Structures are given as structure tokens and as C-alpha cells.
């Protein structure tokens, strides 16, 4: 019976040694996340799939465009979070974002949240410089998306300007009406 317990100890030690090679703690900015292995670069097709699965990721990419780099990082599961994050890296903005999916109910399958937003670390910048850029050929679509965002912003500004003009007109009419009533009262 004694050899069985030693065998169990050997298995536990061997599996924990293997697990320690697979897991690494994240930087100090995110001590609550345990990463498993290295991040896996993803291409535009995989990012498009993830965009469909994650509401916050979808909104962010729609408003701010495709990143310079995107990757999936497997993490230690922490329910209700999915066991991975989608990370976007924008070099010009010096920005890294991590999005996670949350299991809310069987009816809600695309609920996701922005889990982290911060500056690119030196280690990430160095690592990304060595990898290929999955969205390298996508400069035109990023420029078109930026133009579309600018057009939406201009339309929104015009709409707000028109609303402000209408409010100013109403205020001027109210002031004229009050002045007319005041003068009418003075004449009596």
C-alpha cells in the first residue's frame, strides 16, 4: 500500500512541475490573472470571430478600428469568465486592451467586457516587434474605419449644433414674449 502513496506523490510533483512551466503570473498591473502559456497571435479572421462573440470587443473595434496586433491568451478559468482573453495592441496609441467573455445565461452568448486597459509594456513591445503583424495589409480598412468614425463624429456635432440652435431660438422667442408682456403691463 505504501508504494501507491509514493506513486501519488510522484504524480503530484510531476504535474505541478509541468504546470509551473505552463503558468506565469502577469505583470504587477494585473496580479489577479494567471496566464497559461504564451499568447497566441490571431489573424483578422479569428479576430472577426471573437468580435462576434464579445459585445465590448465588437464596440471597441467598430469605434476605434483594428489593432496593430491581436492575440488570444489562455488564462486560469475564474467563473463566470471564459478561460481566455482577447488582447489588442495599438502601437501608435501605446495601448494594450484585454477583453473577456462572461457567461451570463444560455440566452446571452455574446456578453463581454473590457477587463484591462493600459500602456504597452516594454516586454510586450519587444515581443510584438519579433512577431509578424497580422493586420499589416489592412491599412486601407483601418483608414476607412477612421474616416467613417470621423464622419459619424461630424454628423453628431452637426446634430448637436442644430439642437443648440433650436434651443437658442426658443429662448429668444420666450425672451421676446416676456418683453412684450412686460411692456404691455407698463402701458396700463
Secondary structure, 3 states (H helix, E strand, C coil): CHHHHHHHHHHHHHHHHHHHHHEEECCHHHCCCEEECCCEECCHHHHHHHHHHCHHHHHHHHHHCCCCEEEEEEECCCCCEEEEEEEEEECCCCEEEEEEEECCECCECCCEEEEEEECCCHHHHHHHHHCCCCCHHHHHHHHHHHHHHHHHHHHHHHHHHHHHHHHHHHHHHHHHHHHHHHHHHHHC
